[in-house]
């Protein structure tokens, strides 16, 4: 049994739910939706996405957003070697040589059909309105932690860390600190022994740097983190005053003119003077007739 869910609601569901996303070749715009079958990218004829510069099967991507690398490439700015696996957080980009394949969500207003039980489990795990840090590669792959609004999230091997990476010995006890600053997420290296790399750039210890959602964070040779932000609310369109109120009718215009004329010192509009002109003419005729009658009597 299947149910439909708006793509906008599916945006923040944890990695692992199949369908509802797509691969886009940046240079050509070629789009391949991911549903229930793995997608291969390579130079072989059977690959749904064919790249002449790639290996016969360069990478395979499962509906659960797991990428299996058969040849080296880069994901979210962080290299991945042949034989390694990594979860794909969205948005991100897969770089194979000079070719970029974007991992994107679908049109947020489209409807996606997924198994009812799986949708229920996904909604139960929905991370509400806070940013998430997800382990996309390494011994803790699939684990995640929310970035609190008022305090920092620390990732490391220490028991007190909000995101504990105890099964990776190359991670420091308190390796990296992640903080929500306004609408942005910032990160700083806590003097980790192996260092911290945002994309390919090494973070300077004890200095905060902005963490873009599409860029991954490498804390060791084995462990890579991704940032997933909550969905943005639908953009509201500003309604202009002309759209907000209907066009004024003749009666409305007359009412407005009377209101304006009633204000002290307000100039009479030409339309109001035209309406009084017949009254002035009639009064003048009456005065002339009265004078003529008085002269005859």
Phi, psi and omega in degrees: 000133182241157175226162177253149179219137178300142180300327180299322179287334181280349188304323186257009179293141184300152179304144180126342178274125185282160174076173175077023177207174188209162175248133183232123175281116189298322186285331184246343184081001178302130184239131178235112177288146180253121182241262187248356182240149176298150178246127178257141175241124181176189182266351181292151184297331184278355182284128176302326174245110184260127177233120185296329183279352186270169172292165181310311169232098187282311177217156172236140182234126182270162177300338178274015174071027175263125175259129175251118182270124174260350176210157183298145174202186181231136178232125179059029179084356182248123182296151174228138184265163178301136180093351180267159179237148178209138173287145179258110171274151179247141359275152172202175182228139175259122181252118176241100188064233179268358182268135179245127175246117181274141173259116188231156169279161178282183172305123185297343181263001178278160180255140182239134179261122178222160179305138185301316182296319181293322178295320179298316179295322180294316180294325178296330181265007183300127186276025173053237192242022182245151176294150179239142170253121185245134174279112184258351177205142178119184183298337182256022184306132181099341178284153183210161178213145180277147174271113183295157181283332187247342181231168182273152172260126179251132176250135181171188183273346184294147182297333182276001182285139178293328174239099187271126182243056189288341184270004176244103184294343180278349178277137179287164182300314172235096193271310187215149180242134183237132188223142174268118181237101186067234178264002182251157174252130179241158185219148174216145178282133182262051180057043180293145183299316182271356182079175179225135184240122174263105192068235177259357183265133180279133179286141174283129183304141173067012178240129181287144175225145179291138180253102177291146185297327184278358182252135181266162184241122180257122181254350174196178178295336184257333190247127178232138180246150175232152179256133177233116182269154178293157181294144176281145178293154178303139181291131178268134181271130178292131180266125181285158179302328180293324180283330186291323181238145181291163179298136183293137177277178179296320180296318179297320179298320179296319180297317179299322181291321178296320178297321180291321181292332181287341181286136180301134176077002181282131180291143177287140179283156178303326181295321179294320180294320179299324181289331180275345184302316178300326179296317179297318181296315180297319179296322179295319179297318180298317180298317180297318179296320179295319179295319179297317180296319181294324179292327180283333185276000000 
